[in-house]
Amino acid sequence: MKPTVILPAYPEEIADWWWAQTIQKWPELSEEKILNLIRKEIVVQSDRFNKSRTFDPQAYGSRDLSLLTYGNFFFPRTWKVMTLALSEAYSFREWKKPNKAPIRILDIGSGSGASGLGALYLLRKLNIENSISLEAWDYSGKSLSIQKNIHRACYDLWNDSQIKTQRLDLRNNIPQQKKQRFDLILLGYSMNEILQNSELSERVEWMKQILGMLSTTGLILIVDPAEKEVCNQLHETSAYLSTNERDVFIHSPYLNGALCPFFSEKTNYYSHEVRKISSSSRIEKINNPLSLETHEVKFGLTMLSKYPTQTFLANTDFCRLVSPVRKKKGTLSFIGIAADGLEYMYELQRRSLSADETKILSKLERGDILHIKNGVKGKDPKRIRISKFEDISYQFAPRWEKLQISTNALLDSVT
């Protein structure tokens, strides 16, 4: 049970670039005073994203303090979330790059470029040699300027790439592309802001415009905040499009193009990923008095395309983990959405597991895709009993580069 994908760590060059811009902005201030400015702004931005849900184009993305705070603290998180999504698209969801032609990427609501630049970096780390064209749209001219500056300053991270930016109010109609079709369209935490307070019909019409810009082999990657209403709207929109529009297919988060089983039910649960990340010493220093969560990311996820989804047998042998792993007195269990689109509890007897095997299974992450061999239904048809550790294997389980040595050492000790 080794990770299926080792993801590259967030580049130090980007972190150092953001901090250099911050010091240059306030050369007369001590480091601690700058950190306190950032901390206060983090609270403001967190409240804006999580409580008031206000996205004022005149304030957000225009103030230097707002932009630099985002860059030093939030930018790496968005980068890592889109890296996770793109790694799934490339390694598991059968997204195929053009053979030799340039890869064309559109980042909608790009901000200062965490999603788009993160995609450039990952593609280069995957040894993809095609030239890459990134087009970025946002309403903040300052954010777009920063994105171009990062691209220029750190060009060695994404050689043979070019970036074009366009300032747009994306709440209005999307500008039509007469000939251009994109291989990847990214919406990194932007769709919920652009379509805030919209009805399903409005979201569907807006997404149809996005789909019209997608190539026949392209993929739309959407990540949004892990809030129940936001995630439910995301999956409601995806479900409507795949059900009612010709040649629109859902690739993620579940298998066989299955619709999210949560958004239409009266339940406290909702579909979202929870992934472990690491943070730099600078982020930890900023966060020390704030005590915010910096070692995991939570996000809603979906992927849409014009090509059919990968096919699995519609049974309980494959599933996506949608809960934490729970350890009870005699069992270890988790909930998964299986390839038949239904929810099941998978369960092992702890007496059948060694201490190392228990530790490995306890580190499964919400979003991992598993292959379960020889699972047996009991009296409760929604409960799948797994007899031994060896009956579980990864189909998709990304882990970060910095964790590679310790994780592999642990995994190798029991495999």
C-alpha positions as CSV (number, residue, x, y, z in Angstrom):
1,M,0.0,0.0,0.0
2,K,2.2,2.7,-1.3
3,P,0.9,6.1,-2.4
4,T,-0.2,6.1,-6.0
5,V,1.1,9.7,-6.6
6,I,3.9,11.6,-4.9
7,L,3.0,15.3,-5.2
8,P,5.7,18.0,-5.4
9,A,6.0,20.3,-2.4
10,Y,5.0,23.9,-2.6
11,P,8.1,25.7,-4.1
12,E,10.2,27.8,-1.7
13,E,10.8,30.2,-4.6
14,I,7.1,31.2,-4.6
15,A,7.0,31.6,-0.8
16,D,10.2,33.7,-0.8
17,W,8.8,35.9,-3.6
18,W,5.7,36.7,-1.6
19,W,7.7,37.5,1.5
20,A,10.1,39.7,-0.4
21,Q,7.2,41.7,-1.8
22,T,5.8,42.1,1.7
23,I,9.1,43.4,3.2
24,Q,9.6,45.8,0.3
25,K,6.1,47.2,0.9
26,W,6.8,48.1,4.6
27,P,10.6,48.5,4.8
28,E,10.3,50.7,7.9
29,L,8.5,48.0,9.9
30,S,10.0,45.2,12.0
31,E,9.2,41.6,11.0
32,E,6.9,41.2,14.1
33,K,4.9,44.3,13.1
34,I,4.5,43.0,9.6
35,L,3.4,39.7,11.0
36,N,0.8,41.4,13.2
37,L,-0.6,43.3,10.2
38,I,-0.9,40.0,8.3
39,R,-2.5,38.3,11.3
40,K,-5.2,40.9,11.6
41,E,-5.9,40.7,7.8
42,I,-6.1,36.9,8.0
43,V,-9.0,37.3,10.5
44,V,-10.7,39.8,8.2
45,Q,-10.3,37.5,5.1
46,S,-11.4,34.4,7.1
47,D,-14.5,36.1,8.2
48,R,-15.2,37.3,4.6
49,F,-14.8,33.8,3.2
50,N,-16.5,31.8,6.1
51,K,-19.0,34.1,7.8
52,S,-20.1,37.2,6.0
53,R,-19.6,35.7,2.5
54,T,-19.1,39.1,1.0
55,F,-17.0,39.5,-2.1
56,D,-16.7,43.2,-3.0
57,P,-14.7,43.8,-6.1
58,Q,-13.9,47.3,-4.9
59,A,-12.1,46.0,-1.8
60,Y,-11.2,42.4,-2.2
61,G,-8.2,42.0,-4.5
62,S,-7.4,45.8,-4.6
63,R,-5.7,46.5,-1.2
64,D,-2.0,45.7,-0.9
65,L,-2.4,44.3,2.6
66,S,-5.2,42.0,1.4
67,L,-3.2,40.8,-1.6
68,L,0.1,40.2,0.4
69,T,-1.8,38.5,3.2
70,Y,-3.4,36.2,0.8
71,G,-0.2,35.4,-0.9
72,N,1.7,34.6,2.2
73,F,-1.0,32.6,3.9
74,F,-3.8,31.4,1.7
75,F,-2.2,31.2,-1.7
76,P,-0.2,28.0,-0.8
77,R,-3.4,26.3,0.3
78,T,-5.3,27.0,-2.9
79,W,-2.2,25.9,-4.9
80,K,-2.1,22.6,-3.0
81,V,-5.9,22.0,-3.5
82,M,-5.7,22.4,-7.2
83,T,-2.5,20.3,-7.3
84,L,-4.6,17.5,-5.6
85,A,-7.4,17.9,-8.1
86,L,-5.1,18.0,-11.2
87,S,-3.2,14.9,-10.0
88,E,-6.4,13.0,-9.8
89,A,-7.4,14.2,-13.3
90,Y,-4.1,13.1,-14.8
91,S,-3.3,9.9,-12.9
92,F,-6.7,8.5,-12.4
93,R,-9.5,10.2,-14.4
94,E,-7.9,9.6,-17.8
95,W,-7.4,13.2,-18.8
96,K,-5.1,13.1,-21.8
97,K,-2.9,16.0,-22.8
98,P,-2.5,16.9,-26.5
99,N,0.0,14.7,-28.2
100,K,2.4,17.5,-29.3
101,A,0.3,20.6,-29.5
102,P,0.4,23.2,-26.7
103,I,-1.7,22.5,-23.6
104,R,-4.3,25.3,-23.3
105,I,-5.4,26.2,-19.7
106,L,-8.0,28.7,-18.7
107,D,-8.1,29.8,-15.0
108,I,-11.5,31.5,-14.3
109,G,-11.5,33.8,-11.3
110,S,-7.8,33.3,-11.1
111,G,-6.9,35.9,-8.5
112,S,-3.1,36.1,-8.2
113,G,-2.7,32.7,-9.8
114,A,-2.5,29.9,-7.2
115,S,-4.5,27.4,-9.3
116,G,-3.1,28.2,-12.7
117,L,0.5,28.5,-11.7
118,G,0.1,25.4,-9.5
119,A,-1.1,23.5,-12.6
120,L,1.9,24.7,-14.7
121,Y,4.2,23.6,-12.0
122,L,2.7,20.1,-11.6
123,L,2.6,19.5,-15.3
124,R,6.3,20.2,-15.5
125,K,7.0,18.0,-12.5
126,L,5.1,15.2,-14.3
127,N,7.7,15.6,-17.1
128,I,5.1,16.8,-19.6
129,E,7.1,18.6,-22.3
130,N,4.4,20.3,-24.3
131,S,4.5,24.0,-24.3
132,I,1.7,25.5,-22.1
133,S,-0.5,28.5,-22.6
134,L,-2.3,29.8,-19.5
135,E,-5.1,32.3,-19.8
136,A,-6.2,33.9,-16.6
137,W,-9.4,35.9,-16.0
138,D,-10.2,37.9,-12.9
139,Y,-11.9,41.2,-11.9
140,S,-8.8,42.4,-10.0
141,G,-6.2,44.0,-12.2
142,K,-3.7,44.0,-9.3
143,S,-4.1,40.3,-8.8
144,L,-3.5,39.6,-12.5
145,S,-0.4,41.8,-12.5
146,I,0.9,39.9,-9.5
147,Q,0.3,36.6,-11.3
148,K,2.3,37.8,-14.3
149,N,5.1,39.0,-12.1
150,I,5.3,35.6,-10.3
151,H,5.3,33.8,-13.7
152,R,8.2,36.0,-14.9
153,A,10.2,35.9,-11.7
154,C,10.0,32.1,-11.3
155,Y,10.0,31.1,-14.9
156,D,12.4,28.1,-14.3
157,L,9.5,26.4,-12.5
158,W,7.4,26.3,-15.7
159,N,9.7,26.8,-18.7
160,D,8.2,27.0,-22.2
161,S,5.0,28.5,-20.9
162,Q,3.2,31.7,-21.5
163,I,0.5,33.6,-19.7
164,K,-2.2,35.9,-20.9
165,T,-4.4,37.8,-18.5
166,Q,-7.8,39.5,-19.0
167,R,-9.7,41.7,-16.5
168,L,-13.3,40.7,-16.4
169,D,-16.4,40.9,-14.2
170,L,-17.3,37.2,-14.4
171,R,-20.7,37.7,-12.9
172,N,-21.8,38.8,-16.3
173,N,-21.8,36.8,-19.5
174,I,-18.6,35.0,-20.3
175,P,-16.8,36.3,-23.4
176,Q,-17.2,33.9,-26.2
177,Q,-14.2,32.2,-27.8
178,K,-14.7,31.9,-31.5
179,K,-12.0,29.2,-32.1
180,Q,-10.1,28.7,-28.9
181,R,-10.9,25.6,-26.9
182,F,-9.2,24.7,-23.7
183,D,-7.7,21.4,-22.5
184,L,-8.1,22.3,-18.8
185,I,-10.5,24.9,-17.3
186,L,-9.8,25.6,-13.6
187,L,-12.2,27.2,-11.1
188,G,-10.2,27.4,-7.9
189,Y,-12.5,28.6,-5.1
190,S,-14.0,31.0,-7.5
191,M,-17.3,29.5,-8.7
192,N,-19.1,30.0,-5.4
193,E,-18.1,33.7,-5.4
194,I,-19.0,34.4,-9.0
195,L,-22.4,32.7,-8.7
196,Q,-23.2,33.7,-5.1
197,N,-27.0,33.8,-4.4
198,S,-27.8,32.4,-7.8
199,E,-30.5,29.9,-8.7
200,L,-29.9,26.5,-10.2
201,S,-31.1,27.7,-13.6
202,E,-28.6,30.6,-13.5
203,R,-25.7,28.3,-12.5
204,V,-26.6,25.8,-15.3
205,E,-26.6,28.5,-18.0
206,W,-23.3,29.9,-16.7
207,M,-21.7,26.5,-16.7
208,K,-23.0,25.8,-20.2
209,Q,-21.0,28.8,-21.4
210,I,-17.9,27.3,-19.7
211,L,-18.5,23.9,-21.3
212,G,-18.7,25.6,-24.7
213,M,-15.0,26.6,-24.3
214,L,-13.8,23.1,-23.5
215,S,-12.1,20.8,-26.0
216,T,-13.6,17.4,-26.7
217,T,-10.8,15.8,-24.6
218,G,-10.6,18.6,-22.0
219,L,-11.6,18.6,-18.4
220,I,-13.1,21.2,-16.1
221,L,-11.7,21.1,-12.5
222,I,-13.8,22.9,-9.9
223,V,-12.9,23.2,-6.2
224,D,-14.9,25.2,-3.8
225,P,-15.0,25.8,0.0
226,A,-16.1,22.8,2.1
227,E,-19.3,24.4,3.3
228,K,-22.5,22.4,3.1
229,E,-24.6,24.8,1.0
230,V,-21.7,25.6,-1.4
231,C,-20.9,21.9,-1.9
232,N,-24.5,20.9,-2.3
233,Q,-25.0,23.6,-5.0
234,L,-21.8,22.5,-6.8
235,H,-23.1,18.9,-7.0
236,E,-26.6,19.9,-7.8
237,T,-25.4,21.9,-10.8
238,S,-23.1,19.0,-11.9
239,A,-25.9,16.5,-11.6
240,Y,-28.3,18.6,-13.6
241,L,-25.8,19.1,-16.4
242,S,-24.9,15.5,-16.7
243,T,-28.5,14.4,-16.5
244,N,-30.0,16.9,-18.9
245,E,-27.3,18.0,-21.3
246,R,-25.9,16.0,-24.1
247,D,-22.3,14.8,-23.8
248,V,-21.6,16.2,-20.3
249,F,-20.0,13.7,-17.9
250,I,-19.1,13.8,-14.2
251,H,-15.7,12.3,-13.5
252,S,-15.2,13.2,-9.8
253,P,-15.6,12.8,-6.9
254,Y,-17.3,9.4,-7.3
255,L,-17.0,6.5,-9.8
256,N,-18.9,5.7,-13.0
257,G,-20.2,9.2,-13.3
258,A,-22.3,8.7,-10.2
259,L,-24.2,11.7,-8.8
260,C,-23.5,12.9,-5.3
261,P,-25.8,11.0,-3.0
262,F,-25.9,13.7,-0.3
263,F,-27.2,17.0,-1.9
264,S,-30.7,15.8,-2.5
265,E,-31.2,14.0,0.8
266,K,-32.1,15.5,4.1
267,T,-28.8,14.7,5.9
268,N,-26.2,16.5,7.9
269,Y,-23.5,15.0,5.6
270,Y,-22.2,16.6,2.4
271,S,-19.6,15.7,-0.1
272,H,-16.1,17.2,0.5
273,E,-12.5,16.1,0.6
274,V,-10.1,16.3,3.6
275,R,-6.4,16.1,2.8
276,K,-3.3,16.4,4.9
277,I,-0.8,19.1,4.0
278,S,2.4,20.5,5.5
279,S,3.1,24.2,6.2
280,S,6.2,26.2,6.1
281,S,7.9,27.6,9.2
282,R,6.8,31.1,8.1
283,I,3.2,30.1,7.9
284,E,3.4,28.4,11.3
285,K,5.0,31.6,12.7
286,I,2.2,33.7,11.3
287,N,-0.4,31.3,12.6
288,N,1.0,30.8,16.1
289,P,-1.3,33.2,17.9
290,L,-4.2,32.5,15.6
291,S,-4.3,28.7,16.0
292,L,-6.0,28.2,12.6
293,E,-5.9,24.8,10.9
294,T,-2.8,24.7,8.7
295,H,-2.2,20.9,8.4
296,E,-5.2,19.9,6.3
297,V,-7.3,21.3,3.5
298,K,-11.0,20.7,3.1
299,F,-12.7,21.4,-0.2
300,G,-15.6,20.4,-2.5
301,L,-14.6,18.9,-5.8
302,T,-16.1,18.0,-9.1
303,M,-14.8,17.4,-12.7
304,L,-16.8,17.7,-15.9
305,S,-15.9,16.7,-19.5
306,K,-17.4,16.0,-22.9
307,Y,-15.9,12.4,-22.9
308,P,-17.3,9.4,-21.1
309,T,-16.1,8.5,-17.6
310,Q,-13.9,5.6,-16.7
311,T,-16.0,2.4,-16.1
312,F,-15.8,0.2,-13.0
313,L,-18.0,-2.8,-12.1
314,A,-21.0,-1.3,-10.4
315,N,-20.5,-3.2,-7.1
316,T,-18.8,-2.6,-3.7
317,D,-15.3,-3.6,-4.8
318,F,-14.2,0.0,-5.5
319,C,-15.1,3.0,-3.3
320,R,-14.1,6.6,-2.5
321,L,-13.6,7.3,1.2
322,V,-16.0,9.9,2.5
323,S,-15.5,9.7,6.3
324,P,-12.7,9.6,8.8
325,V,-11.5,6.2,9.8
326,R,-13.1,5.2,13.0
327,K,-11.6,3.0,15.6
328,K,-14.0,1.3,18.1
329,K,-13.3,-1.3,20.7
330,G,-13.2,-4.2,18.3
331,T,-13.4,-2.8,14.8
332,L,-11.9,-0.3,12.4
333,S,-14.4,1.2,9.9
334,F,-14.9,3.9,7.3
335,I,-17.7,5.0,5.0
336,G,-17.3,4.9,1.2
337,I,-19.3,5.7,-1.9
338,A,-19.0,2.5,-4.0
339,A,-18.9,2.2,-7.8
340,D,-22.7,1.5,-7.7
341,G,-23.2,5.0,-6.4
342,L,-24.4,3.9,-3.0
343,E,-23.0,4.5,0.5
344,Y,-21.6,1.6,2.5
345,M,-19.7,1.1,5.8
346,Y,-16.5,-1.0,5.3
347,E,-15.4,-2.7,8.5
348,L,-12.4,-4.8,9.7
349,Q,-12.0,-6.7,12.9
350,R,-9.1,-5.1,14.8
351,R,-7.9,-8.5,16.1
352,S,-7.0,-9.3,12.4
353,L,-4.7,-6.3,12.1
354,S,-1.2,-5.7,13.4
355,A,-0.3,-2.4,15.1
356,D,1.5,-1.2,11.9
357,E,-1.5,-2.2,9.7
358,T,-3.9,-0.3,12.0
359,K,-1.6,2.8,11.8
360,I,-1.6,2.7,8.0
361,L,-5.3,2.3,7.7
362,S,-5.8,5.1,10.3
363,K,-4.0,7.5,7.9
364,L,-6.4,6.9,5.0
365,E,-7.6,10.3,3.8
366,R,-11.1,11.4,2.8
367,G,-10.9,11.3,-1.0
368,D,-8.7,8.2,-1.3
369,I,-10.1,5.7,-3.8
370,L,-9.7,2.0,-2.7
371,H,-10.0,-1.4,-4.2
372,I,-11.6,-3.9,-1.7
373,K,-11.2,-7.6,-2.4
374,N,-13.4,-10.3,-1.0
375,G,-15.7,-7.9,0.8
376,V,-18.7,-9.7,2.3
377,K,-22.2,-8.2,3.0
378,G,-23.6,-9.2,6.4
379,K,-27.2,-9.1,7.6
380,D,-27.1,-5.3,7.0
381,P,-26.5,-5.0,3.2
382,K,-25.0,-1.6,3.8
383,R,-22.1,-3.0,5.9
384,I,-19.2,-4.6,4.1
385,R,-16.9,-6.8,6.1
386,I,-13.2,-7.0,5.1
387,S,-11.3,-10.0,6.4
388,K,-7.7,-8.8,6.2
389,F,-5.4,-5.9,5.6
390,E,-4.2,-7.3,2.3
391,D,-7.7,-7.1,0.8
392,I,-7.4,-3.3,0.6
393,S,-5.3,-1.5,-2.0
394,Y,-5.0,2.0,-3.3
395,Q,-6.5,3.1,-6.7
396,F,-5.8,6.8,-6.0
397,A,-4.0,7.9,-2.9
398,P,-1.8,11.1,-3.4
399,R,0.7,12.0,-0.7
400,W,3.1,15.0,-0.5
401,E,6.8,14.9,-1.3
402,K,7.9,16.0,2.1
403,L,6.1,13.0,3.7
404,Q,7.6,10.5,1.2
405,I,10.5,9.2,3.4
406,S,8.6,8.7,6.6
407,T,5.5,7.3,4.8
408,N,7.4,4.9,2.6
409,A,9.5,3.7,5.6
410,L,6.3,2.9,7.4
411,L,4.6,1.3,4.4
412,D,7.7,-0.8,3.5
413,S,7.8,-2.2,7.1
414,V,4.5,-4.1,6.5
415,T,4.5,-4.8,2.8
